[in-house]
Amino acid sequence: MRAVVKNPDAAAGYLPASVEIAKGNPLDPDDVARACAGTDTIYHCVVFRSQKWRSTAHVIMGNLLGYAIQNRTGFVFADMVYDSQPYVNNFGDDVLSAHREGYIRGAVARLPELYGPGARSTLYDEIFDAILSDKKAYWVARLDAPRDLLFLEDAARAISSIGRSPKAYGRSWEISSGTPTTGQQFIELAFKLAGKPPRYGTWRKSFLKVAGILDYDSKELGEVPYDYSREMILNGADFSLYFPRFEYTPFQQGLAATFDWYKGFLKPRSLRERLLPVTSLPP
């Protein structure tokens, strides 16, 4: 198996020794051709930070899917189910259409929001930074809206399972542990892992948009591709039925691993102190 990444040194800390790690730029079609040469199946697992979505997503999909069509390879697309309207796409439909027309063996893994060691987001950065810095942690919009979260390693195993099963091609699969979590549950457990009493509140997206004029971090939170004001739960029943031996990481175990990773990542000073000496966000 070959993993094509932007930073091979960083990737080496997460991937097993059996994986060949290569540096590549998915925006460059020649780089894509070199990276994918000789492969039987391509896994499109590029996750975009929100501000880069519009300028890069379509180009990367065109390069990767184009190569797969030209070389008649398998193609598994990790489709992040973004529920903020500007980030909704039809890439999954493109993959399945290419499969129906016989150009590729295609499948789609539809994934909820990811968490886990290395799975950073601006929201998680702020929450763990606040907890470790003895500050109040904030969620966006609603604390009580249940939403699916998927442990990063579970996502990788699910995508791999689909790609290695010939009968799994030709359709999309929703990946869900069936145990949605609210923002309040997320933050309370994170505080518990730190051995601290929970202190939390919510930010309205309207506030974040105004604050974003002065503070880049606020702007990032205001532009997240998820709508935390409502529930978002996928139906993983078909996947569980087809892959009955697949086991999901319990949320408490997954969040503990995430918290341990953030403790190392945020040292020696808080993320806010290192990157944002002056911030418009409340303490």
C-alpha distance (Angstrom), angle and dihedral (degrees) to the residues before:
residue distance angle dihedral
M1 . . .
R2 3.78 . .
A3 3.80 124.5 .
V4 3.80 116.1 -159.9
V5 3.80 110.7 -156.5
K6 3.78 141.7 163.2
N7 3.81 95.0 -124.8
P8 3.84 113.8 32.0
D9 3.80 93.9 -176.7
A10 3.80 92.1 56.3
A11 3.81 92.6 43.7
A12 3.80 91.6 53.0
G13 3.78 88.8 68.2
Y14 3.81 92.0 60.9
L15 3.80 106.4 32.7
P16 3.82 126.7 75.4
A17 3.80 118.9 -107.3
S18 3.81 90.6 -110.5
V19 3.83 91.1 68.1
E20 3.79 118.1 90.9
I21 3.81 108.1 -134.1
A22 3.79 118.7 -152.0
K23 3.78 131.1 176.5
G24 3.79 115.7 -125.1
N25 3.78 145.1 153.7
P26 3.83 113.7 -134.2
L27 3.81 89.4 -161.5
D28 3.82 89.5 67.2
P29 3.83 113.4 72.8
D30 3.81 91.6 -157.8
D31 3.80 90.0 53.2
V32 3.80 89.3 49.5
A33 3.81 91.1 51.7
R34 3.81 91.9 50.5
A35 3.79 93.2 46.2
C36 3.80 95.4 46.9
A37 3.81 97.6 41.9
G38 3.78 111.5 130.3
T39 3.80 95.5 7.5
D40 3.79 124.3 136.4
T41 3.81 97.3 -159.7
I42 3.81 132.1 24.6
Y43 3.79 119.6 -151.9
H44 3.80 113.1 -158.1
C45 3.81 102.4 -154.9
V46 3.79 101.6 150.3
V47 3.81 110.3 141.5
F48 3.79 116.4 -161.2
R49 3.76 128.1 -143.5
S50 3.79 105.6 -129.9
Q51 3.80 100.1 -108.1
K52 3.82 91.5 55.7
W53 3.79 97.8 48.2
R54 3.77 102.9 96.8
S55 3.79 97.1 41.7
T56 3.79 99.5 47.5
A57 3.81 114.4 20.2
H58 3.79 98.3 77.4
V59 3.80 93.1 44.3
I60 3.80 93.1 51.4
M61 3.79 93.3 47.1
G62 3.80 90.4 48.7
N63 3.80 92.2 51.3
L64 3.80 96.3 46.1
L65 3.80 98.6 39.5
G66 3.79 90.5 41.8
Y67 3.79 91.0 55.9
A68 3.82 91.3 47.0
I69 3.82 91.2 51.8
Q70 3.79 92.9 47.7
N71 3.80 91.8 49.9
R72 3.82 99.6 33.6
T73 3.80 94.2 -126.3
G74 3.76 131.6 154.3
F75 3.79 114.2 -91.0
V76 3.80 126.7 -162.6
F77 3.79 116.4 -175.5
A78 3.81 119.6 -157.5
D79 3.80 97.8 -146.4
M80 3.79 112.3 -162.4
V81 3.80 107.2 -147.9
Y82 3.79 99.2 -133.3
D83 3.79 110.8 -176.2
S84 3.79 100.1 -168.8
Q85 3.78 102.8 99.0
P86 3.84 99.8 -127.4
Y87 3.81 89.7 61.4
V88 3.80 99.6 48.5
N89 3.81 111.3 115.5
N90 3.80 139.9 176.1
F91 3.79 96.9 -135.2
G92 3.79 91.2 120.5
D93 3.80 89.6 56.2
D94 3.82 89.5 51.3
V95 3.80 91.4 53.9
L96 3.80 94.3 48.0
S97 3.80 91.5 45.0
A98 3.81 90.0 54.9
H99 3.79 88.2 49.9
R100 3.81 93.7 50.9
E101 3.79 90.4 50.0
G102 3.79 90.5 53.0
Y103 3.80 98.2 -115.0
I104 3.81 96.2 117.9
R105 3.77 143.5 -0.5
G106 3.78 97.2 -107.1
A107 3.80 136.9 -176.3
V108 3.79 135.6 164.9
A109 3.81 128.3 -142.8
R110 3.81 108.6 -160.0
L111 3.79 108.6 -152.5
P112 3.81 132.7 -168.8
E113 3.80 121.7 -143.3
L114 3.80 112.2 -46.8
Y115 3.79 128.2 -134.3
G116 3.79 133.1 175.0
P117 3.81 141.1 92.6
G118 3.79 107.6 -24.8
A119 3.81 94.4 5.8
R120 3.78 95.2 118.6
S121 3.77 127.6 -178.1
T122 3.78 129.8 169.1
L123 3.81 89.5 -113.1
Y124 3.82 93.8 52.2
D125 3.80 90.6 44.2
E126 3.80 90.6 55.8
I127 3.82 94.9 44.2
F128 3.80 97.1 50.2
D129 3.79 92.2 39.6
A130 3.80 89.6 53.8
I131 3.81 93.2 48.3
L132 3.79 94.4 47.6
S133 3.82 90.9 44.6
D134 3.83 93.6 49.1
K135 3.78 93.2 -113.2
K136 3.77 134.4 130.0
A137 3.81 114.0 -83.6
Y138 3.79 121.2 -137.6
W139 3.79 133.4 -153.5
V140 3.80 123.1 -164.0
A141 3.82 122.0 -103.9
R142 3.84 105.7 -33.4
L143 3.79 130.7 23.5
D144 3.80 94.0 -166.6
A145 3.82 102.1 52.4
P146 3.84 109.8 111.8
R147 3.80 113.0 -132.4
D148 3.77 135.1 175.0
L149 3.79 116.0 -110.2
L150 3.80 121.6 -175.1
F151 3.80 125.6 -155.9
L152 3.80 109.2 -121.0
E153 3.81 95.6 -125.6
D154 3.82 90.2 50.1
A155 3.80 89.3 53.8
A156 3.80 90.7 52.5
R157 3.80 92.7 49.1
A158 3.81 92.0 47.4
I159 3.80 93.3 50.5
S160 3.80 90.8 47.3
S161 3.81 91.4 49.4
I162 3.80 91.0 54.2
G163 3.79 93.4 47.5
R164 3.81 93.1 50.5
S165 3.82 94.7 49.1
P166 3.85 113.1 79.8
K167 3.80 92.3 -161.5
A168 3.81 91.6 55.7
Y169 3.80 93.1 69.8
G170 3.78 124.1 98.4
R171 3.79 98.5 46.6
S172 3.78 145.0 56.8
W173 3.79 123.7 -102.8
E174 3.79 124.9 -154.5
I175 3.80 111.6 -142.0
S176 3.79 114.6 -150.8
S177 3.79 134.8 146.1
G178 3.80 89.4 -148.2
T179 3.81 91.9 -124.3
P180 3.83 107.7 103.1
T181 3.79 118.5 -166.6
T182 3.78 132.4 -149.2
G183 3.78 124.8 -137.0
Q184 3.80 89.0 -113.1
Q185 3.81 91.8 54.7
F186 3.81 90.7 47.4
I187 3.80 94.4 51.9
E188 3.81 96.3 40.0
L189 3.80 91.8 52.8
A190 3.81 91.4 45.9
F191 3.83 90.2 53.5
K192 3.81 89.6 47.0
L193 3.80 90.4 53.6
A194 3.81 87.7 53.6
G195 3.79 90.8 49.8
K196 3.78 91.5 -119.4
P197 3.83 133.8 122.5
P198 3.82 110.9 -104.2
R199 3.80 119.9 -99.6
Y200 3.77 114.3 179.0
G201 3.76 146.5 145.3
T202 3.78 140.4 164.9
W203 3.77 136.4 -98.7
R204 3.77 120.1 -145.2
K205 3.79 113.7 -134.7
S206 3.80 89.1 -128.3
F207 3.82 89.1 60.2
L208 3.79 91.5 48.3
K209 3.79 92.1 52.3
V210 3.80 90.9 53.4
A211 3.82 92.7 43.4
G212 3.79 89.3 48.9
I213 3.79 89.9 70.5
L214 3.79 87.7 69.2
D215 3.77 103.1 26.2
Y216 3.81 127.8 44.3
D217 3.82 91.8 -155.1
S218 3.81 91.1 56.2
K219 3.80 89.4 49.2
E220 3.81 90.0 53.4
L221 3.81 91.4 52.5
G222 3.78 90.9 47.9
E223 3.80 91.0 54.0
V224 3.81 100.8 46.9
P225 3.81 111.9 140.5
Y226 3.80 92.5 -126.1
D227 3.79 128.5 84.0
Y228 3.79 103.7 -137.8
S229 3.80 91.5 -179.8
R230 3.81 92.0 80.8
E231 3.78 139.9 35.4
M232 3.79 121.0 -90.2
I233 3.79 117.5 -168.6
L234 3.79 126.3 163.0
N235 3.80 125.5 -151.4
G236 3.79 108.5 -119.0
A237 3.81 95.6 170.8
D238 3.82 96.0 108.9
F239 3.79 92.8 48.8
S240 3.82 91.9 48.9
L241 3.80 90.7 48.3
Y242 3.82 93.4 49.7
F243 3.82 94.2 41.4
P244 3.83 101.7 34.5
R245 3.82 94.2 166.0
F246 3.79 94.0 56.5
E247 3.81 110.8 113.7
Y248 3.79 125.3 -163.5
T249 3.78 123.8 -141.4
P250 3.83 110.5 -107.9
F251 3.79 110.3 -110.3
Q252 3.81 94.9 -121.3
Q253 3.81 90.7 52.9
G254 3.80 92.7 46.0
L255 3.79 94.2 47.9
A256 3.82 90.7 48.3
A257 3.82 89.4 56.0
T258 3.81 89.8 47.1
F259 3.79 92.3 50.0
D260 3.81 91.8 49.4
W261 3.81 89.9 51.8
Y262 3.79 92.5 49.8
K263 3.80 91.5 50.4
G264 3.79 88.1 62.0
F265 3.78 95.5 38.4
L266 3.80 95.0 52.9
K267 3.81 96.1 49.3
P268 3.00 137.9 141.6
R269 3.79 93.2 19.6
S270 3.77 131.9 5.0
L271 3.77 118.6 -82.4
R272 3.79 89.9 -116.9
E273 3.81 92.2 53.9
R274 3.81 92.1 48.0
L275 3.78 99.0 44.1
L276 3.79 106.0 18.9
P277 3.83 112.7 36.5
V278 3.80 88.5 168.8
T279 3.77 118.3 35.8
S280 3.79 134.9 173.6
L281 3.80 92.5 -150.8
P282 3.81 116.4 104.9
P283 3.83 118.4 -104.1
